[in-house]
Amino acid sequence: MSLQKYTALLRAVELGSISKAAAQMGYTQSAVSRMIADLEQEWGIPLLHRSRAGLELSAAGQVLLPRLQTIVSECEQLDYTVGELHGLHTGLVRVGTFTSVADQWVPMLLTGFQQLYPNIEFDLMNSERYAEIEDWIRHGKVDCGFVSLPTVTDLDSTFLQRDMLMAVLPLNHPLMGSKVFPVEQLCEERLIAMKEDADYEIGRFLDALPVRPKPCYQVSSDHTILSMVESGLGVSIMHSLGARADRYQVSWKPFDRHQYRDIGIATAKNARLSGAARLFVAYVCKQLVGE
């Protein structure tokens, strides 16, 4: 029972919410609150406090955190090893991702992986900010995450694929037949752009142009952009990974000046990954880079 209490405490801190921890673990909110209260009473110290940022560990909780993480990780690894002895692979893998990867890679990866390991479960967390995904990995909120490379120095990462920025045009655009789209032409177009805080690479690309084009529309969803371009409302700039969303009737053109991002998968440096997480990371690398 103590292990469940430790796990409840860790999940509450990782997710910043007792209710979210309860939903993930399949308990009621009151049950998780009771587990944490039992630990505080048993140890005679406060473990959590609330701040504007949400639920956080107390100073005493911060001291105990590494040991609790080690205990829970070792028990998960023990369960995994016992499962292997019975010919089973079990466990939970928590993955951080951003929208284009979540849309284009994750369904394919999970389908293939779970054909091999049907008893391994997944918890996916999505963010459009690479720094937030890196922070999740660093603090153990996810086991691994898809990031833009180079990433921060306290993460281990593997390069997966290079993703080019491309112009997205309606099918009746005058440059439909061109091999490339001149970047200077963007100033002459009705530009549909991703919001500034949603895609760092696109903002950097626009900032480097002699004249920065002013968007007519700013949205926060790749799917909204593709739908608007398809409807003839303008042109846009997106990563080539989005070109796999072939349900939209649009044309993708490389720019005459290349800009790209390198996508990788990262884990915390020297992290003691569960067997299930190690299997998934290895599977991703094999599928996307042949490692």
N, C-alpha and C positions, 0 to 999 in steps of 0.2 A: 504493500500500500504506500510506503514511503516514496517509492519510485514514481508512482502516479502523482504524488504531491510535488515532487521535484519537477516533473515534467510540466505540471500545471503552472508552477511558478515561472519556469523558463518560457513557456508559450505566452503567458500573460505579458511578460516583459518584452519578448520579441515582437509581439503584435500590438503592444501598447494598449491592450484592452482585455479585461476579464471575460467579457461577453464573446469576443472573437476567439479567445483561447478555448472557451467552453464549446463553441460551435465547431472548432477544428477537432477537438478531442471527443466530441459526441456526448458531452455532459451538459447539465443545466448550469446557468451562471451562478446560482447559489451554491452548487456543489463545488465548483472551482474556487469560489470565494472561501468556502469552508475549509478546503484543503490548504490554502495559503494561510488562513487564520490558524489552523492547527499547527503549521510549521512555526509561525510566529510565537504561539503559546508554548510549544515544545522547546524552542530554542531561547525564548525569553528576549527576543529582539524584534524590532519592526523591520520588515523586509521591503515594503513598497510605500511609495507616497505619490500623490498626484501633483502634476505641474501643468503649466499651459501646454506643454508638449505632449501630455498624456500621462500614462502610467510609467513610473520609473522606479528603479531599485534604490533603496536607501543606501547610506554609506556602508552599513554592515552587509547588506545584500550584495554590494559590489565586491566586497572581500570574499564572499562565499561563491560568487558566480562561477569562477573558473573550476572549482571543485565540483559544483553541481553539474556543469556542462560535461566534465570528464565522466562522472558517474553515469549520467543518462546516456552519453555516447557509448561507453563501455557496455552498458546493458543492452543497448540496441545492437551493438556488434555481436554480443553473446547470442541474442535471439537470432540474428542473421546466420551465425555459424551453426547453431543448432538446426535451423531450417535447412542449411546446406547438407547437413548429415542425413536429413530425411529427404533429400532431393528437391528441396523447395528453396526459393529465393523470396524473402519477404522484406518489408521495410517501407519507410516513407522518405521520398526525396523531395526537398523543397527547392524550387527553381525560380530565380529572378529573371525576368525577360522584359523586352520592350515590344511595342505593338507589331512592327513589321516582322520580327522574328516569331512572335507569338502567332501571327496569322499564317506565315509561310513555311516555317520550319517545324514548330512545335507539334502540330497535328501529325505530320509525317513521322517525326521522331518517336512520339509516344505510341503511335500505332505499331511501328516495327518493334520498338523495345518491349511493349507489353505482350506481343506475340511470343517473345522469348521468355519474359518474366512476368506472367500475369498476376502474381501476388504482390508485386511492388506497386505502391500507391504514390500519387504525386500531389503536391500543393504548389500551385503556380501563383507568383506575385508579379504584377505588371507595373512598370513605371516608364515614363518617357525621359526621365533624367538618369543618365549613366551614373552620376555621382551617387544617386540614391541606391541604385542596384549595388554599386561597390560598397556602400555603407552596410547594406543588408548582409553581404558576404562577409565583410570584416567583422561584424558583430554577431554572426551566427544565425541571423533571421532566415537565411537560405543557405543551402549546402553548396550551391553553385549558381552562377548567373551568366547570362550573355551580356557582353560589354563591348564598348568601342576601345580599340587598342591605339596607342599604348595605354595601359591602365595604371593604377597606383602601385607603388613599389611593394606594398605589403600583401599583394595578391599574386598567386601563381596563375598564369594564363596560357592558353594555347590558341594560336591563330586558326581561324576556321575558313573565312572567305573574305574577299575584297568586294565592296559594294559601291558601285559608281553612282554619282548623281546624274540624273537624266531629265530632259524636258519631256513633259507629258502634254500631248496635243489632241484636240478633237480631230476626228477623221476627215473633216472638210477644211482643215487648215491649209493655207497656201504652201507651207513648207513640208507638207505631208510626204512628198517624194524626195526630200533632201536626205543625204546620209548623216549630216550633223545639223545641230541647231546653234546658230551664232549667239553667244551670250549677250552681245549688244542688242539683239532683237528683243530681249526681255523688256527693255524700256518702252518698246512700241506695242506691247501686248497688255491685255487685261490679265494681270497676274493673280492667280489664286495661290496663296502662300500659307504654309504652316505657321502658327503663332510663334512668336520669337522664342518663348521659353520651352517649346516642344521639340525643337530639332536644332542642335548646336551647329552641325555641319552645314545645313542650308543657310543659316545666318552668317556663318563665316564665309561661305561662297559668295553671297550677295555683297557682303562688306568689302570683298576684294575686287569688285568690279569698278571700272572707272566712274560710272554713274550708277548709284544704287537704285534699282527699280522700286517704285512704290506699289505695294499690293492694292488691288481693288477689293479683294476679299481676304480675310484671315480666319482660318478654321483650325480645329485641333484634332481632326480625324483624317487619316489617309483615305478611308472609304468615302468621306464627304468630298474630299478633293477630287477623287476619281469620278464620282457621280456628277460633280459640277462641270468637270472638263468634258465628260461624255455628253452633257447637255449643251455644250457649246458656250458656256459662260466665260471661258478664258483658257489660259494655259497654266501649267504649274511646273514645279521642280520636285522630284521625288527620287528616292533611292531605287536602284535597279531591282532590289529584292522585291519591291512592290509590283514589278512587272509580271510576277507570277500570278497576280490576281486577275486572270484572263477573263473574268466575267464582265469586265468593263470594256466597252468599245472605244478604245483610245489608242493613240500611237505614241510609242516611246522612242526618243531620239537622243543619242549621246551629244553632249556639248562639244564645241570646238576647243574648249579648255577643260581639262579633266580635273574633277574633284571627287574624292572618294572617302570612305571610312573602312577601316579594317575591323571585322567582327571576330571576337574571340569568346571562349568560355573560360571563366575564372573561378578559382576557389581560394579560400584564405590560406596564406602561406603557412606551411607546417600544420595544416588542419588535420585532425583525425577523422577523416570521412568515414561514414558508415559503408558497409559493403555494397548496399544498394546504390548509394551516391557514386561510389567509385565505378560501379558497373555502368551507370548512366553516362557519366563523363566520358568513359572510354568508348561507349557506343556512339555518342555524339561525334567524337573525334574520328572514329572509323567511318561513319556515314558521310561526314562533310569534308574530311581531308584525307581519308584512306589510311589513317594511322591505326 
